[in-house]
């Protein structure tokens, strides 16, 4: 799929998936797209766990607070970062940016391959959910599941949510310029 | 350009650009890709200033500490966020993630259209550089230039920097699993 089309079609999907597994070949391609994302000083701070074992998928799908995409997911991808990252440039760390760039690459890859997903972040930081998933996956103490992507072949066709027009968010040569 | 090719070809470019302007049509397409990025609760927290006025481009290019891509840029794109963002989910704000996802979309669009760039972040948070650019662009007090993308048609062909192999960053069904 052409890159501008993938960017325009990517959307946050929160409905059901068809009863079709996601082949490992596709899961690897998606995560490889995440690996190829930029990271501050190329420090490559994000690691990934792909969940396609049916029993594990079910355990995560049945977690309290799961949305429909999570409840019906055929596979998950977790992005994992350090809880207390080392600085990579003077006193700055870019783990949050690194992880977000990797996630966006994976969402575009997911779209291009005909799957759908939704970026789950805030909900993981509530009621010990990130820690519960981390425990299932053997994530070490100093690391945390920051992002969860449920995925599968979508049952429904959803559009991208509406965005403000260009003129309200972007200007040439001056903030808010005509 | 196909999305996986754009992901594989995107790289951090820090050398010179050909003496060719970047047409506004292309700058708009690139920033539109940023606008279409996901954001926490679709809050669309990033705004953008595109700099193609030659005098302004030169002022930013000549800032102390600029790398070769910045010194020779034919245009710039700035991503602007709130300094003290309002929470969008309980007490959490996602402006850093939103801005990073928009930046990655723009880097892929830049790659697809035959330009090159580099994600400048940490350096802006030193020696008042973000504030100096903000003052040139009339960025309001409560907002800050978080990312600067210099761009143009690259003079040299650079590869993406080497990434650790899949097996060292990603596993199936368990952190560090075989």
Interface residues (C-beta under 8 A of the other chain):
Chain A: X1 X2 X3 X4 X6 X7 X8 X10 X12 X24 X27 X28 X29 X31 X32 X33 X34 X35 X36 X37 X38 X40 X42 X44 X46 X47 X48 X49 X50 X51 X52 X53 X56 X80 X89 X90 X92 X94 X96 X97 X98 X99 X100 X101 X103 X104 X105 X107 X108 X109 X111 X112 X119 X121 X122 X123 X125 X126 X134 X137 X138 X139 X140 X143 X160 X161 X163 X164 X166 X169 X170 X171 X172 X173 X174 X175 X176 X177
Chain B: X1 X2 X3 X4 X6 X7 X8 X10 X12 X24 X27 X28 X29 X31 X32 X33 X34 X35 X36 X37 X38 X40 X42 X44 X46 X47 X48 X49 X50 X51 X52 X53 X56 X80 X89 X90 X92 X94 X96 X97 X98 X99 X100 X101 X103 X104 X105 X107 X108 X109 X111 X112 X119 X121 X122 X123 X125 X126 X134 X137 X138 X139 X140 X143 X160 X161 X163 X164 X166 X169 X170 X171 X172 X173 X174 X175 X176 X177
